[in-house]
Amino acid sequence: MSTRADIHDLGHHGDAEVRDCSGALVDLAVNVRAGTPPAWLRARIADSMTGLAAYPDGRAARAAVAARHGLPVERVLLTAGAAEAFVLLARALPVRRPVVVHPQFTEPEAALRDAGHTVRRVLLRASDGFPLDPAAVPEDADLVVLGNPTNPTSVLHPAATIASLARPGRTLVVDEAFMDAVPGEPEALAGRVDVPGLVVIRSLTKTWGLAGLRVGYVLAAPDTVAALERAQPLWPVSTPALAAAEACMTPSALAEAEEAACLIAVERRHLLAGLAEFEEVRVVPAATAPFVLLRTDRADAVRTRLRSLGFAARRGDTFPGLDERWLRVAVRDRATTNRFLQALDQALVATGS
């Protein structure tokens, strides 16, 4: 158990690895699947521009999200990306003893600290492959936050294990931003109403290439949704973002996302097979997301050398529970992966790893 926040840059994100590079690097640092939304989605967003004179009306998008998960609309809150949801949770709920399970996306802890909370950390064990140990979570925690599948480890925790963390008087926050990249979403908690205190956060950024549009949503009990909504500014989600949210909930869009998830699984296996050829590289074996986490000595030097060879990888030492030996690499198409593996081979030789 740790409360330290001084040795990890919680504000660092993958986009920093490619910022100001003018497209000169192959981006393996940002874990968005697509470089741009598909043509049909761009068209829906463009069509929404004719309504920009009116204030945003989120009712249709909210109903579409609710229907997609089989929930009443009172259990849905649309947000300006998952990041806004974490800020709302930190500021709107009467939290006294928050716990964040790491390694994971750092924004939940950053939001809690910015709201004045003292955050305790549960650090999962790298030696075991970062499995979730419910016994490690303090019984007195009134807010528990974890990701599934987890960024950056790519580990998918069993839904039953996560649900076992629920307690009376506890809010259990599960970041499912990458769940739609897992074929069939077998461990999803979105749509569950039988887990007390459950809050599920989802994002449309990853699958649909919408990082610049800022759109996500919260699924929770109606009283929790109402508390978060009261903390939101007026009209927090723009008309184009609402149009995108509604469009991504259609049966055809969900089928496309499932097809993409199956393709990602195939391409990830190819990446993992290539990485297994390097004796100097250890990979978290149970990867299920559109990225993998790997460890190698002098990873920072390897990352720098990769940049000189045209590839950007995500440093791992900004995640609590990891250090300078870790890198996160996004899953890409086979040709890109093959070029990356060649570059990694050169980088490892050049750095003596």
Secondary structure, DSSP 8 states (H G I E B T S, - for coil): -B---SSS-TT--GGGGTTTSTT-SEE-SS--S-SS--HHHHHHHHHHGGGTTS----HHHHHHHHHHHT--GGGEEEESHHHHHHHHHHHHS--SSEEEEESS-SHHHHHHHHTT---EEEE--GGGTS---GGGS-TT-SEEEEESS-TTT-B---HHHHHTT--TT-EEEEE-TTGGGSTT-TT--TT--SSTTEEEEEESHHHHT-TTT--EEEEE-HHHHHHHHHHS-SS-S-HHHHHHHHHTTSHHHHHHHHHHHHHHHHHHHHHHHHHTT-TT-EE-TTB-SSEEEEE-TTHHHHHHHHHHTTEE-EESTTSTT--TTEEEEE---HHHHHHHHHHHHHHHHHHT-
